Amino acid sequence: MSMASAGSQRNWRIGREHSHVALEVVLLDRTYLLPWAQFLYAEGGDDEVRLVFATHDVVARGSGLSALLTDVAARRLVAIDEPGRAEKFGGGTDRCVLELTVRRVES
């Protein structure tokens, strides 16, 4: 079961259970389901977070993203959504993803 994060302005979703098998990354033109079994590590700070999987890198840029790292560390992260144009320029939120990219890792 998933729920909105506290402070519903965040554009990532967390769940109550730790049994989620994949992270859903929703871009405007494509959706990725990245298995947590392939998750290697996360790094970043308040303005940028990088999630590294065996096959893909997910990079989120925005503000207040240390809360996103906290959700990853607690194994609660279910999904991250790329913001639409209106959300990017709407402002007024402390914790949000303004840019989201997914890159295939080349062997």
PASEBA-1860 file (N, C-alpha, C; in nm, 3 decimals):
! residues 107
1> MSMASAGS> 0.084/-0.117/0.000/0.000/0.000/0.000/0.088/0.123/0.000 ~ 0.060/0.219/-0.088/0.140/0.340/-0.091/0.059/0.458/-0.041 ~ 0.130/0.560/0.000/0.065/0.679/0.049/0.148/0.799/0.009 ~ 0.090/0.914/0.012/0.165/1.036/-0.016/0.254/1.065/0.104 ~ 0.369/1.122/0.076/0.460/1.161/0.182/0.399/1.273/0.263 ~ 0.443/1.284/0.386/0.400/1.399/0.466/0.445/1.524/0.393 ~ 0.365/1.625/0.389/0.395/1.740/0.306/0.368/1.700/0.162 ~ 0.243/1.690/0.124/0.203/1.628/-0.002/0.257/1.700/-0.124
9> QRNWRIGR> 0.337/1.805/-0.107/0.398/1.874/-0.220/0.509/1.791/-0.284 ~ 0.559/1.693/-0.215/0.665/1.609/-0.270/0.612/1.534/-0.392 ~ 0.699/1.516/-0.492/0.655/1.437/-0.606/0.721/1.300/-0.604 ~ 0.728/1.243/-0.485/0.762/1.102/-0.471/0.665/1.042/-0.372 ~ 0.647/0.910/-0.386/0.550/0.840/-0.301/0.623/0.737/-0.216 ~ 0.574/0.721/-0.095/0.631/0.622/-0.005/0.522/0.523/0.034 ~ 0.566/0.407/0.080/0.474/0.305/0.127/0.500/0.272/0.272 ~ 0.407/0.206/0.331/0.420/0.170/0.473/0.500/0.043/0.492
17> EHSHVALE> 0.492/-0.048/0.397/0.562/-0.176/0.409/0.696/-0.170/0.338 ~ 0.785/-0.260/0.374/0.917/-0.267/0.312/0.921/-0.376/0.205 ~ 0.806/-0.415/0.152/0.802/-0.529/0.060/0.789/-0.487/-0.086 ~ 0.814/-0.363/-0.119/0.804/-0.318/-0.257/0.919/-0.378/-0.337 ~ 0.887/-0.439/-0.449/0.990/-0.508/-0.527/1.055/-0.419/-0.632 ~ 0.992/-0.306/-0.665/1.047/-0.219/-0.769/1.017/-0.073/-0.737 ~ 1.103/0.013/-0.791/1.080/0.157/-0.786/1.017/0.197/-0.919 ~ 0.906/0.268/-0.913/0.841/0.319/-1.034/0.890/0.462/-1.057
25> VVLLDRTY> 0.954/0.485/-1.171/1.001/0.617/-1.209/0.915/0.663/-1.326 ~ 0.834/0.764/-1.301/0.736/0.809/-1.400/0.785/0.939/-1.464 ~ 0.833/0.927/-1.587/0.870/1.044/-1.666/0.749/1.086/-1.749 ~ 0.754/1.203/-1.807/0.641/1.251/-1.885/0.612/1.162/-2.006 ~ 0.717/1.102/-2.064/0.699/1.022/-2.185/0.724/0.872/-2.168 ~ 0.762/0.829/-2.048/0.797/0.689/-2.027/0.795/0.657/-1.879 ~ 0.768/0.531/-1.847/0.771/0.484/-1.708/0.870/0.370/-1.697 ~ 0.952/0.372/-1.594/1.049/0.266/-1.566/1.008/0.196/-1.437
33> LLPWAQFL> 1.022/0.066/-1.434/1.011/-0.012/-1.311/1.148/-0.073/-1.287 ~ 1.216/-0.022/-1.187/1.352/-0.067/-1.157/1.350/-0.154/-1.032 ~ 1.389/-0.281/-1.045/1.382/-0.373/-0.931/1.477/-0.333/-0.818 ~ 1.425/-0.330/-0.697/1.509/-0.299/-0.581/1.621/-0.401/-0.564 ~ 1.603/-0.521/-0.617/1.709/-0.623/-0.610/1.834/-0.577/-0.686 ~ 1.819/-0.483/-0.780/1.933/-0.432/-0.857/1.984/-0.298/-0.804 ~ 1.928/-0.251/-0.693/1.971/-0.125/-0.634/2.109/-0.141/-0.572 ~ 2.201/-0.047/-0.603/2.336/-0.054/-0.550/2.360/0.047/-0.438
41> YAEGGDDE> 2.331/0.174/-0.464/2.350/0.276/-0.361/2.282/0.406/-0.402 ~ 2.275/0.499/-0.306/2.223/0.634/-0.331/2.322/0.733/-0.274 ~ 2.324/0.851/-0.335/2.411/0.958/-0.286/2.347/1.092/-0.318 ~ 2.389/1.195/-0.247/2.339/1.327/-0.279/2.318/1.414/-0.158 ~ 2.239/1.518/-0.178/2.211/1.614/-0.073/2.077/1.680/-0.100 ~ 2.063/1.803/-0.052/1.935/1.871/-0.064/1.897/1.908/-0.208 ~ 1.997/1.931/-0.294/1.966/1.978/-0.429/1.975/1.871/-0.538 ~ 2.038/1.757/-0.509/2.048/1.650/-0.608/2.065/1.515/-0.538
49> VRLVFATH> 1.995/1.415/-0.590/2.006/1.278/-0.539/2.026/1.186/-0.658 ~ 2.117/1.091/-0.642/2.143/0.992/-0.746/2.116/0.853/-0.689 ~ 2.029/0.778/-0.756/2.000/0.639/-0.720/2.065/0.552/-0.826 ~ 2.151/0.461/-0.783/2.227/0.379/-0.877/2.176/0.236/-0.871 ~ 2.131/0.189/-0.985/2.088/0.051/-1.003/2.188/-0.017/-1.096 ~ 2.185/-0.148/-1.106/2.278/-0.222/-1.191/2.268/-0.179/-1.338 ~ 2.149/-0.142/-1.383/2.129/-0.112/-1.524/2.098/0.035/-1.554 ~ 2.059/0.112/-1.454/2.018/0.251/-1.475/2.060/0.341/-1.359
57> DVVARGSG> 2.084/0.468/-1.391/2.103/0.572/-1.291/1.981/0.663/-1.295 ~ 1.930/0.696/-1.178/1.818/0.790/-1.167/1.871/0.913/-1.093 ~ 1.858/1.030/-1.156/1.905/1.153/-1.095/1.787/1.248/-1.078 ~ 1.768/1.292/-0.954/1.663/1.388/-0.922/1.730/1.517/-0.878 ~ 1.685/1.628/-0.935/1.734/1.760/-0.894/1.615/1.841/-0.845 ~ 1.639/1.920/-0.741/1.530/2.000/-0.686/1.570/2.063/-0.555 ~ 1.482/2.055/-0.456/1.513/2.112/-0.325/1.458/2.021/-0.215 ~ 1.526/2.021/-0.103/1.484/1.939/0.010/1.493/1.790/-0.015
65> LSALLTDV> 1.585/1.750/-0.102/1.591/1.609/-0.143/1.661/1.518/-0.042 ~ 1.715/1.573/0.066/1.768/1.486/0.170/1.655/1.402/0.229 ~ 1.532/1.453/0.225/1.416/1.375/0.270/1.393/1.254/0.178 ~ 1.422/1.269/0.050/1.413/1.158/-0.045/1.516/1.051/-0.008 ~ 1.637/1.093/0.024/1.740/0.997/0.068/1.697/0.923/0.194 ~ 1.632/0.994/0.285/1.582/0.932/0.408/1.479/0.824/0.375 ~ 1.391/0.851/0.280/1.291/0.752/0.239/1.355/0.632/0.171 ~ 1.461/0.654/0.094/1.534/0.542/0.032/1.600/0.458/0.140
73> AARRLVAI> 1.667/0.523/0.235/1.737/0.451/0.341/1.642/0.368/0.426 ~ 1.520/0.417/0.444/1.420/0.344/0.523/1.345/0.241/0.440 ~ 1.381/0.229/0.313/1.320/0.132/0.220/1.169/0.155/0.206 ~ 1.129/0.284/0.203/0.989/0.320/0.188/0.955/0.376/0.050 ~ 1.056/0.409/-0.031/1.030/0.476/-0.158/0.961/0.382/-0.255 ~ 0.848/0.425/-0.310/0.768/0.346/-0.404/0.779/0.403/-0.545 ~ 0.774/0.537/-0.558/0.772/0.598/-0.691/0.822/0.741/-0.685 ~ 0.877/0.786/-0.800/0.916/0.926/-0.818/0.852/0.971/-0.949
81> DEPGRAEK> 0.793/1.089/-0.948/0.726/1.143/-1.067/0.801/1.265/-1.119 ~ 0.820/1.268/-1.251/0.877/1.388/-1.313/0.771/1.497/-1.311 ~ 0.808/1.618/-1.271/0.708/1.725/-1.267/0.673/1.772/-1.407 ~ 0.549/1.815/-1.422/0.506/1.879/-1.545/0.556/2.023/-1.547 ~ 0.538/2.089/-1.657/0.584/2.228/-1.673/0.527/2.319/-1.564 ~ 0.400/2.309/-1.537/0.336/2.396/-1.437/0.395/2.372/-1.298 ~ 0.425/2.246/-1.265/0.483/2.215/-1.133/0.624/2.270/-1.120 ~ 0.702/2.269/-1.229/0.840/2.319/-1.225/0.845/2.467/-1.190
89> FGGGTDRC> 0.746/2.541/-1.240/0.749/2.686/-1.221/0.650/2.733/-1.116 ~ 0.579/2.638/-1.053/0.481/2.673/-0.951/0.543/2.723/-0.822 ~ 0.658/2.666/-0.786/0.727/2.709/-0.664/0.646/2.682/-0.539 ~ 0.690/2.738/-0.428/0.615/2.733/-0.304/0.627/2.605/-0.226 ~ 0.719/2.516/-0.259/0.734/2.395/-0.182/0.880/2.377/-0.140 ~ 0.900/2.326/-0.020/1.035/2.307/0.032/1.101/2.180/-0.020 ~ 1.021/2.077/-0.045/1.073/1.946/-0.083/1.010/1.903/-0.214 ~ 1.086/1.912/-0.321/1.029/1.872/-0.450/1.137/1.835/-0.549
97> VLELTVRR> 1.100/1.752/-0.642/1.184/1.717/-0.756/1.145/1.811/-0.869 ~ 1.242/1.885/-0.921/1.216/1.976/-1.033/1.260/1.916/-1.166 ~ 1.356/1.824/-1.160/1.406/1.759/-1.281/1.438/1.614/-1.247 ~ 1.398/1.524/-1.335/1.419/1.381/-1.311/1.469/1.318/-1.441 ~ 1.583/1.249/-1.433/1.637/1.184/-1.551/1.671/1.039/-1.518 ~ 1.659/0.953/-1.619/1.697/0.813/-1.608/1.795/0.786/-1.722 ~ 1.908/0.727/-1.689/2.011/0.697/-1.788/2.049/0.551/-1.778 ~ 2.050/0.482/-1.892/2.094/0.343/-1.896/2.245/0.339/-1.873
105> VES> 2.290/0.249/-1.786/2.431/0.232/-1.759/2.490/0.143/-1.869 ~ 2.593/0.194/-1.934/2.658/0.116/-2.041/2.764/0.026/-1.978 ~ 2.771/-0.096/-2.026/2.869/-0.193/-1.972/3.005/-0.172/-2.031
END
